[in-house]
């Protein structure tokens, strides 16, 4: 457990459960308190085609939603920031509405084939895609991000760009991940699937 993740995730109630069930408080974590993404995290993020986005509404209820696209749909902008295009979907706007009330969000990224999982916590902003496409960014968003954000804003069906400032991340235990492969991963292994009906 990384120290920056433990500092956020291990509340007094969590630590009390750790002590009661396993006899130790794991809140110290390991490594740096700095949630800087390294090359390992940046590469893993760039290779993903699926993410699960968790938000919390004003009444405290959690909501988890799938986000996806071709590998690279998640963009690491710097060691503390990532972004992705938010595409038009079911028109419910639950995640976006929740983010207006509470900017805290979680991403769960999974590589089932290799049984790897990365959890990311951070503060997420909703930027409207048409404004970003025109080059209009809030004054506190670095101008250096503009080319990547504009590319995301021009993604087909992009309605918004979600920008996450990373507060913590942690590589999660792989013991209960069932290996699964995408069609592309199977094709790379020389395995073809039967035609769909």
Buried (B, 14 or more C-beta within 10 A) or exposed (E): BBBBBBBBBBEEEBBEEBEEEEEEBBBEBEEEEEBEBEEEBBEBBBEBBBBBBBBBBEEEEEBEBEBEBEEEBBBBBBEBBBBBBBBEEEEEBBBBBBBEEBBBBBBBBBBBBBBBBBBBBBBBBBBBBEBBBEEEBEEEBEEEBBEBBBBBBEBEEBBBBBBBBBBBBBBBEBEEBEEEBEEEBBEEEEEEEEEEE
